[in-house]
Amino acid sequence: MSMTTVLVLAVGTYLLRVAGPLLRGRIEVSERAGRLLATAATTLLTALLFTAALTEAGGFAGWARPAGVAVGAVLAWRRAPFVVIVLAAALTAAGLRLLGVP
């Protein structure tokens, strides 16, 4: 990616971030549209999570990474401290890989 492309994307991102607070009072979104936008954001983040957890270089990442993500998800659901979540997920994936699980 060229430096020009990076700069154009950076400026576009900044302008979109600034547009939110500037236009908040001027644009009225219906309650239904607001719920749909919230659902869409959650859906996109979930898709990103599953893509990152399950794939690597265009193929399946193996079973160790999804197992680590699952352990982290359960601990997050149980409201464990963040450090505990990260360490448990990493140790789970590393332990499984040490045992030969791809």
Number of C-alpha atoms within 10 A of each C-alpha: 5 6 8 9 10 11 11 11 12 12 12 12 12 11 11 11 11 11 11 11 10 10 10 10 8 8 9 10 11 9 9 9 11 12 12 12 13 11 12 12 12 12 12 10 12 12 12 11 12 12 14 14 20 18 14 11 6 8 8 12 16 15 15 24 23 19 18 23 23 15 20 22 15 13 18 15 9 10 10 12 10 12 9 13 21 18 13 17 24 19 14 21 22 16 14 17 15 11 10 9 13 13
